[in-house]
């Protein structure tokens, strides 16, 4: 058969579950399947492929019953990429011709998309070189299907640094997909060193991987999926196929397979607790916003990465290397390099430290579920030491009723080097919090240190127009009360009867009605700057995580009464939030927070200098708890960055500013 000199263009309509065909001059090739390429049997027919001296047609049938149909599709897609004028390729020309062949074989080592179907005088070589000739991956656009891989996106304005850090640079295998109902996947690159006991095979333990936030590691009844590549018929019958060589089964079935000797032990499985889920068309919408990239890859690549992560990879690295590998394989290496080591990476590592290490996360499942406090963070959680959930709930309930805070108490966020508000509720990091309501059901407090972008215009002030910054106090509002809370700490206003003491004593911080404040300003008794105007409050229910318990655990610290006036006076110098004064307002908050410190407190300051020693890399110490793993970034500085990021994102509406 004479060599074809024309460029082969492939339109892979099979992406959309239709049969596909392509043609080229001087001859044509037709690919058909039983309804679509999602079936195992693929027919390849070469029509009118004539040599100059042979008028007979060649017809070839290729059976794919034992191979992965994805491999064949990948060859087509990657071949199209390699011959596309816009692709980055290297071309070499040879003076050769191929002889007629009766049999055509698709070689797994051939990644140009055509295999041995056709020979060509122009050989196209892609820049990407796989780890192994049979390994492949490509960007599959917006195609979502079982066996596809979802890669965490890094080009959206609002990433996962402040919330749901586990999704940042995640590698998610799709187990089930129906665009109109539900999509389920498990995160493949979050190995932990936490273990689950085996109640069927005595003495065995199973390493647990974080599979997602739905019924995950800390759920009372986690959803367990066990991936494996066992080839026996009984193993296949007990499992659900995902793609070639990768299946999943339940934890119960996996234990039975070990018991029967079909599997050698837990090392034949990867046990995932939890999953990621999307509702109808939800994932498609997130793809449009660049929250994710879709990737198609072979099973060998995934199995090798799972094996690599199983053998000594530190959970604090949170699987970043796996994500980077696949990003490079699909041609997004430059994008991956541009964001390496950024804020979101560091936050993910801190999440891994707090949730994937056994010493911090505890065991998994019923009777080992850690109880999360209502206002704290991961850094202050303690292991349950085998206590039952009921016992722990009772202990928390008893603690909640032993001590109360009083209205008028001023608190400041923890001074620990590792902020309890690093991974969530970053707005409470180094915050200043005033208790305004205390009863037997809940404690209500408001933050004082977060000016927003809006102001309250004062009319009738003798010195001209004035505007007070409205301050974000929390996500809730007090039912039946004014949406704005007016506060002052002025002795002159106390003496004039403006407002009433929150503590019930004639000192400290006073709360007043808006009409009282405006009247005092109009009469010249007060200046607008004498007041703080707060919108919103925070609420701590008494059961299971009261604010008093948070103080007891060191999440918040009580500000001495004699410091209250100084703190309020400092905060009064803040102005309406803008991009230009963001840093200055944060600096004033820090100044007020510093002034609020109790000189008699034994709490550790955040200002301690740390000398790094040599550890896993130059300048890194893997045992230094004051820095982020495998970096020189102090955790205390990262918490400050997270606070600034939170303010820029949620108050300023400019997530890319920092």
C-alpha positions in Angstrom: 0.0 0.0 0.0 1.5 3.3 -1.0 2.2 5.8 1.8 -0.3 8.6 2.2 1.1 12.1 2.0 -2.0 14.0 3.1 -2.6 15.3 6.6 -5.1 13.3 8.6 -7.7 15.4 10.4 -9.7 13.7 13.0 -13.1 14.8 14.3 -13.7 12.8 17.4 -17.5 12.9 17.6 -17.4 10.0 20.0 -16.9 12.5 22.8 -20.6 13.2 22.6 -21.8 9.6 22.4 -22.3 9.5 18.6 -20.7 7.3 16.0 -17.7 8.9 14.3 -16.2 9.0 10.8 -13.4 10.7 9.1 -12.1 10.8 5.5 -9.1 12.1 3.6 -7.8 12.1 0.1 -7.0 10.1 -1.9 -8.7 7.5 0.2 -11.0 7.4 3.2 -11.2 5.7 6.5 -14.3 4.9 8.4 -14.5 4.1 12.1 -17.7 2.6 13.3 -18.8 1.0 16.5 -21.8 -0.7 18.1 -23.8 2.6 18.6 -20.7 4.5 19.8 -17.1 4.2 21.0 -18.3 3.5 24.5 -18.8 -0.2 23.5 -15.9 -2.6 23.7 -15.9 -3.8 20.1 -14.4 -1.3 17.6 -14.3 -1.8 13.9 -11.8 0.0 11.7 -12.3 -0.2 8.0 -10.0 1.2 5.4 -11.9 2.1 2.3 -10.4 2.6 -1.2 -6.9 2.5 0.2 -5.2 1.7 -3.1 -1.6 1.5 -4.1 -0.5 2.5 -7.5 -0.2 -1.1 -8.6 -3.1 -2.7 -6.7 -6.8 -2.0 -7.2 -8.0 -4.2 -4.4 -9.4 -2.7 -1.3 -8.0 -3.5 2.1 -10.4 -4.1 5.0 -9.2 -4.5 8.5 -11.2 -5.4 11.6 -9.5 -4.6 15.0 -11.0 -6.2 18.1 -10.7 -4.1 21.2 -12.4 -6.5 23.6 -9.3 -6.9 25.8 -7.9 -3.4 25.5 -9.0 0.0 26.8 -11.1 1.8 24.3 -9.8 5.0 25.9 -6.4 4.2 24.6 -7.6 4.1 21.0 -9.5 7.3 21.4 -6.5 8.9 23.0 -4.4 8.0 20.0 -6.9 9.8 17.7 -7.1 12.9 19.9 -3.4 13.2 20.5 -2.8 12.5 16.8 -5.0 15.4 15.9 -3.2 17.6 18.4 0.2 16.6 16.9 -0.9 17.4 13.3 -2.8 20.6 14.1 -1.1 23.8 12.7 -1.5 25.4 16.2 0.2 22.6 18.1 3.8 22.7 19.1 5.6 19.9 17.1 8.8 18.8 15.6 8.7 17.4 12.0 11.2 15.1 10.3 11.0 14.0 6.6 12.2 10.6 5.4 12.4 9.1 1.9 10.6 5.9 2.5 7.6 4.0 1.4 5.7 1.2 3.0 4.9 -2.1 1.4 1.4 -3.6 1.3 0.3 -5.2 4.5 -2.6 -7.5 5.0 -2.8 -7.0 8.8 -2.6 -3.6 10.6 -1.8 -3.5 14.2 -2.3 -0.6 16.6 0.9 -0.4 18.6 0.4 0.8 22.2 3.8 2.5 22.0 2.6 4.7 19.2 1.1 7.9 20.5 0.8 9.9 17.3 -2.9 8.8 17.1 -2.6 6.7 14.0 -0.6 3.7 15.1 0.5 1.4 12.3 -2.7 2.0 10.4 -0.9 4.3 8.0 2.7 5.1 7.3 3.7 8.6 6.3 6.6 10.5 4.9 6.0 13.1 7.6 6.4 11.8 11.2 5.1 14.1 13.9 6.6 14.0 17.4 4.9 15.8 20.3 6.9 17.7 22.8 5.3 15.7 25.6 7.2 12.5 26.4 5.2 10.1 28.6 6.8 8.2 31.5 6.1 4.9 29.6 5.1 4.4 26.0 1.7 3.1 27.0 0.9 6.1 29.2 -1.1 9.0 27.9 -3.2 11.9 29.0 -4.9 14.8 27.2 -7.1 17.8 28.0 -10.6 16.5 27.3 -12.3 19.9 27.3 -15.7 19.8 29.0 -16.3 16.0 28.5 -17.5 14.5 31.8 -17.7 10.7 31.9 -17.0 7.7 34.2 -13.3 7.2 34.4 -12.4 10.8 33.6 -10.2 12.8 35.8 -11.0 16.2 37.2 -8.1 18.5 38.0 -8.4 21.4 40.4 -8.4 24.7 38.5 -6.1 27.5 39.3 -7.2 30.3 37.0 -10.5 31.3 38.7 -10.6 34.5 40.6 -11.7 32.9 43.9 -9.7 29.7 44.6 -9.8 27.2 47.4 -7.2 28.8 49.7 -9.8 30.2 52.2 -12.4 27.5 51.9 -12.4 23.8 51.1 -8.6 23.7 50.7 -8.8 20.0 49.9 -10.2 20.8 46.5 -7.1 22.9 45.6 -5.1 21.1 42.9 -7.2 18.0 43.6 -7.1 15.0 41.2 -10.6 13.5 41.2 -11.6 10.2 39.5 -15.2 10.2 38.3 -16.9 7.0 39.5 -20.4 7.8 38.3 -21.8 10.6 36.1 -25.3 11.5 34.9 -25.6 15.1 33.8 -29.2 15.3 34.8 -28.9 13.7 38.2 -25.5 13.4 40.0 -21.8 13.2 39.5 -19.6 11.3 42.1 -15.9 11.3 42.3 -13.1 10.5 44.8 -9.9 12.6 45.3 -6.9 10.5 44.4 -4.1 12.6 45.8 -4.9 13.1 49.5 -3.2 10.1 51.3 -3.3 10.1 55.1 -1.5 8.1 57.7 -4.8 7.5 59.6 -5.9 3.9 59.8 -9.1 1.9 60.0 -9.3 -1.4 61.9 -10.4 -4.6 60.2 -13.1 -6.4 62.1 -13.0 -9.4 59.7 -9.3 -10.1 59.4 -7.8 -9.9 62.9 -4.8 -7.6 63.4 -5.0 -5.9 60.0 -5.3 -2.1 59.5 -6.2 -0.2 56.4 -4.7 3.1 55.4 -7.3 5.7 54.7 -7.2 8.3 52.0 -9.3 11.4 52.0 -11.8 10.9 49.2 -13.9 14.0 49.6 -15.9 16.2 51.9 -19.2 14.2 51.7 -19.3 11.6 54.4 -15.5 12.0 54.7 -12.8 11.2 57.3 -14.6 12.9 60.2 -18.1 11.7 59.4 -19.7 9.4 61.9 -20.6 7.1 59.0 -18.0 7.7 56.3 -18.7 6.6 52.8 -16.0 4.0 52.0 -14.8 3.2 48.5 -11.9 0.7 47.9 -10.1 1.0 44.6 -8.2 -2.0 43.3 -6.8 -3.6 40.1 -7.4 -7.3 41.0 -8.0 -9.5 37.9 -9.7 -12.5 39.3 -13.3 -13.2 38.3 -14.6 -13.3 41.9 -13.0 -9.9 42.6 -14.6 -8.5 39.4 -18.0 -9.9 40.4 -17.7 -8.1 43.7 -16.7 -4.8 42.1 -17.8 -2.0 39.9 -15.6 -1.2 36.9 -14.4 2.4 36.4 -11.9 2.0 33.6 -9.5 -0.6 32.3 -7.7 -2.2 35.3 -9.4 0.0 37.9 -12.5 -1.1 39.8 -14.1 -0.2 43.1 -15.8 -2.2 45.8 -17.2 -1.7 49.3 -15.1 -2.0 52.4 -17.1 -5.1 53.4 -16.4 -6.8 50.1 -12.7 -5.8 50.2 -12.3 -7.4 53.7 -14.0 -10.6 52.4 -11.7 -10.8 49.4 -8.7 -10.6 51.8 -10.3 -13.3 54.0 -10.8 -15.6 51.1 -7.2 -15.1 49.9 -8.3 -13.5 46.6 -6.5 -10.4 47.8 -3.2 -10.6 49.7 -4.1 -7.9 52.1 -5.0 -4.2 52.5 -2.0 -3.4 50.3 -4.0 -4.6 47.3 -6.5 -1.7 47.8 -6.7 2.0 48.2 -9.4 2.9 50.8 -11.0 6.3 50.3 -13.3 7.8 53.0 -15.7 10.3 51.5 -16.4 11.6 48.0 -17.0 14.8 46.0 -20.5 15.2 44.6 -22.1 17.6 42.1 -25.8 18.1 41.4 -27.5 18.3 37.9 -25.3 20.3 35.5 -23.4 21.8 38.5 -20.0 20.5 37.4 -20.5 21.8 33.8 -21.1 25.2 35.2 -18.0 25.1 37.3 -16.0 24.0 34.3 -17.2 27.2 32.5 -15.8 29.2 35.4 -12.4 27.4 35.2 -12.8 25.9 38.6 -11.7 22.6 37.1 -9.9 21.1 34.1 -11.1 17.8 32.6 -8.4 15.2 31.8 -8.5 11.8 30.2 -5.7 9.4 31.0 -4.8 5.8 31.1 -5.2 3.5 34.1 -1.4 2.8 34.3 -0.7 6.4 35.0 -3.2 6.6 37.8 -2.1 3.2 39.3 1.5 4.2 39.3 0.7 7.5 41.1 -1.4 5.7 43.7 1.4 3.3 44.3 3.9 6.1 44.6 1.8 8.0 47.0 1.4 4.8 49.1 5.1 4.4 49.6 6.3 7.0 52.0 4.8 10.2 50.6 4.3 12.7 53.5 0.6 13.6 53.8 1.6 17.2 54.4 2.6 17.6 50.8 -1.1 16.9 50.0 -0.5 15.3 46.6 0.7 18.3 44.8 3.2 16.3 42.7 0.4 14.1 41.2 -1.5 17.2 40.1 1.6 18.7 38.6 2.4 15.5 36.7 -1.1 15.4 35.0 -1.1 19.1 34.3 2.2 18.6 32.4 0.9 15.6 30.6 -2.2 17.5 29.3 -0.1 20.5 28.2 -0.8 22.8 31.1 2.7 22.7 32.6 3.2 26.4 32.3 0.0 27.1 34.2 1.1 24.7 36.9 4.5 26.3 37.2 3.1 29.8 37.5 1.2 29.0 40.7 3.7 26.6 42.3 4.2 27.4 46.0 1.6 30.1 46.1 -0.8 31.0 48.9 -3.3 28.3 48.1 -0.5 25.6 48.0 0.6 26.7 51.5 -3.0 26.6 52.8 -3.5 23.1 51.3 -0.4 21.9 53.1 -1.7 23.2 56.4 -5.0 21.5 55.7 -3.1 18.3 55.1 -1.2 18.7 58.4 -4.5 19.2 60.3 -6.5 16.5 58.7 -4.3 13.8 57.2 -1.8 13.2 59.9 -2.8 10.6 62.5 -1.7 12.7 65.5 -3.9 15.6 64.5 -6.9 14.0 62.8 -7.4 11.0 65.0 -9.0 7.7 63.9 -11.8 7.4 61.3 -15.5 6.4 61.6 -18.0 5.7 64.4 -16.7 6.3 68.0 -13.6 8.0 66.6 -15.1 11.2 65.2 -13.5 14.4 66.6 -16.0 16.9 67.9 -15.5 20.3 66.3 -16.1 23.4 68.4 -18.4 26.0 67.2 -15.9 28.8 66.8 -12.5 27.2 66.7 -10.2 25.6 64.2 -8.3 22.5 63.5 -5.2 23.4 65.5 -6.9 23.1 68.9 -8.7 19.8 68.4 -7.7 16.9 70.5 -7.8 13.2 69.8 -10.7 11.3 71.3 -8.6 8.4 72.6 -11.3 5.9 71.7 -14.1 7.7 73.6 -17.6 7.2 72.2 -19.4 10.1 70.4 -22.0 10.1 73.1 -19.4 10.4 75.9 -17.8 13.3 74.1 -21.0 15.1 73.5 -21.9 14.8 77.1 -18.5 16.1 78.1 -18.9 19.1 75.8 -22.4 19.8 77.2 -21.2 19.6 80.8 -18.3 22.0 79.9 -20.7 24.4 78.2 -22.7 24.9 81.4 -19.8 25.4 83.8 -18.8 28.8 82.8 -20.4 31.8 81.2 -19.1 35.1 79.8 -20.8 38.4 80.6 -22.1 41.0 78.2 -19.6 43.7 77.8 -16.6 41.4 77.8 -14.0 42.3 75.2 -12.1 39.4 73.6 -9.2 39.1 71.2 -8.4 36.3 68.9 -5.7 33.8 70.0 -2.1 34.8 70.1 -0.8 31.3 69.4 1.8 31.0 66.6 -0.6 28.6 64.8 -3.8 30.5 64.6 -7.0 28.4 65.2 -8.5 30.5 62.4 -6.0 29.7 59.7 -8.2 27.3 57.6 -11.6 28.6 58.4 -13.3 31.7 59.8 -10.2 33.7 58.9 -12.1 36.9 59.8 -11.6 35.9 63.5 -7.8 35.8 63.3 -6.5 38.6 65.6 -10.0 39.9 65.8 -11.5 42.0 68.6 -14.9 40.7 69.7 -17.4 42.3 72.0 -20.0 40.1 73.8 -23.4 41.9 73.7 -25.9 39.2 74.7 -25.3 36.2 77.1 -28.1 33.8 78.0 -28.7 30.1 78.6 -29.0 29.3 74.9 -26.3 31.2 73.2 -23.6 33.9 73.4 -23.9 36.7 70.8 -20.9 38.9 70.0 -19.8 41.2 67.3 -16.4 41.9 65.7 -15.2 45.5 65.9 -12.2 45.6 63.7 -13.6 45.1 60.1 -14.6 48.3 58.4 -16.5 47.6 55.2 -16.7 49.6 51.9 -19.8 51.4 52.9 -20.2 54.3 55.3 -23.0 55.9 57.4 -23.4 59.5 56.4 -23.9 61.9 59.3 -26.2 64.8 58.6 -26.2 67.9 60.7 -22.7 67.7 62.1 -21.4 71.2 62.9 -18.1 70.6 61.2 -19.5 69.5 57.9 -20.2 66.3 56.2 -19.0 63.1 57.9 -19.2 59.4 57.2 -18.6 56.6 59.6 -17.4 53.3 58.3 -20.0 50.5 58.7 -18.2 47.6 60.3 -18.8 43.9 59.5 -19.7 42.3 62.9 -20.8 38.8 61.7 -23.2 36.9 59.5 -26.3 37.1 61.7 -28.7 39.8 62.8 -30.6 40.2 66.1 -34.3 39.6 65.6 -36.5 42.5 66.4 -33.6 44.9 66.9 -32.0 47.6 64.7 -29.7 46.2 62.1 -27.0 48.6 63.2 -25.3 48.5 66.6 -23.9 51.8 67.9 -21.1 51.6 70.5 -18.9 54.1 72.3 -16.4 54.2 75.1 -16.5 57.9 76.0 -16.6 59.1 79.6 -18.2 62.3 78.4 -21.0 60.5 76.7 -21.5 58.2 79.8 -21.9 61.3 81.9 -24.4 62.7 79.5 -26.5 59.5 79.7 -25.9 58.5 76.1 -26.6 54.7 75.9 -26.3 52.1 78.6 -23.5 49.9 79.8 -23.4 46.4 78.4 -21.9 45.1 81.6 -24.5 46.8 83.8 -21.8 48.9 85.5 -21.0 52.5 84.8 -17.8 51.7 82.9 -16.6 50.0 79.8 -18.3 49.9 76.4 -21.8 51.4 76.1 -24.4 50.5 73.5 -26.9 53.2 72.4 -29.7 53.7 70.0 -29.0 55.4 66.6 -31.3 58.3 67.5 -29.3 59.0 70.7 -26.0 58.9 68.8 -27.2 61.3 66.1 -28.7 63.7 68.7 -25.5 63.8 70.6 -23.6 64.6 67.4 -26.0 67.3 66.4 -25.8 69.0 69.9 -22.0 68.9 69.8 -21.7 66.5 72.7 -20.0 64.0 70.6 -18.0 63.7 67.3 -18.9 61.1 64.7 -15.6 59.4 65.4 -16.6 58.7 69.0 -18.8 55.9 67.7 -18.4 52.5 66.2 -21.2 51.4 63.9 -21.5 47.6 63.6 -23.7 45.6 61.2 -24.2 41.9 62.0 -23.2 39.6 64.9 -21.7 36.2 65.5 -23.5 33.5 67.5 -22.1 30.6 69.6 -24.8 28.2 70.8 -24.2 26.9 74.3 -24.5 23.2 73.4 -21.4 21.6 71.9 -19.2 24.7 71.4 -19.9 27.8 73.5 -17.8 30.9 73.3 -16.9 30.3 77.0 -15.4 27.0 76.0 -13.4 28.7 73.2 -11.9 31.1 75.7 -11.1 28.2 78.0 -9.3 26.4 75.2 -7.3 29.5 74.2 -9.1 30.2 71.0 -10.0 33.7 72.4 -8.4 35.7 75.2 -10.1 38.1 77.6 -9.1 41.7 77.3 -8.6 43.4 80.7 -11.3 46.0 81.4 -8.7 48.8 81.8 -7.6 48.2 78.2 -11.0 48.6 76.6 -10.9 52.4 76.1 -7.4 52.2 74.5 -8.5 49.5 72.1 -11.7 51.3 71.0 -9.8 54.6 70.5 -7.3 52.8 68.2 -10.1 51.2 66.2 -11.8 54.6 65.8 -8.9 55.7 63.5 -9.9 53.2 60.8 -11.6 54.5 57.7 -14.1 53.2 55.1 -12.4 50.3 53.3 -10.8 50.9 49.9 -8.1 49.1 47.9 -5.7 51.9 48.9 -6.2 51.7 52.6 -6.6 47.9 53.0 -3.1 47.5 54.4 -3.4 50.5 56.7 -6.7 49.3 58.2 -5.2 45.9 58.9 -2.2 47.6 60.5 -4.5 49.5 62.8 -6.3 46.2 63.7 -3.0 44.7 64.6 -2.1 47.7 66.7 -5.4 47.5 68.6 -5.0 43.8 69.0 -1.5 44.2 70.5 -2.7 46.9 72.9 -5.5 44.5 74.0 -3.0 41.9 75.4 -3.1 41.0 79.0 0.4 41.7 80.5 -0.2 38.9 83.1 -1.2 36.3 80.4 1.1 33.4 79.7 -0.1 33.1 76.1 2.6 32.8 73.5 3.3 35.8 71.3 3.3 35.6 67.6 6.4 37.6 67.2 8.9 34.9 68.2 11.8 34.7 65.7 12.5 31.1 64.5 15.9 30.0 63.2 15.4 27.3 60.5 17.7 24.3 60.4 18.5 22.0 57.6 15.8 19.3 57.1 14.3 17.8 53.9 15.6 20.7 51.8 17.9 23.6 52.1 16.5 25.9 54.8 13.6 23.6 55.6 13.0 21.7 58.8 10.2 19.1 58.5 9.9 19.0 62.3 9.6 22.8 62.7 6.0 23.3 63.6 6.2 27.1 63.2 6.7 26.9 59.4 4.6 25.4 56.7 5.9 21.9 55.6 8.7 22.0 53.1 8.7 25.8 53.0 10.2 28.7 54.8 6.9 30.4 55.3 6.0 31.0 59.0 2.5 29.8 59.9 1.9 33.0 61.8 2.6 35.0 58.6 0.4 32.7 56.5 -2.5 33.4 59.0 -1.9 37.1 58.5 -2.0 36.6 54.7 -5.2 34.6 55.0 -6.9 37.4 57.0 -5.9 39.9 54.3 -7.1 37.6 51.6 -10.4 37.2 53.4 -10.9 41.0 53.7 -10.0 41.6 50.1 -12.3 38.8 48.9 -15.4 39.2 51.1 -15.4 42.8 52.2 -13.6 44.5 49.3 -14.8 42.2 46.6 -11.3 42.0 45.1 -10.0 38.4 45.6 -7.1 38.9 43.2 -5.9 42.0 45.0 -3.6 40.1 47.3 
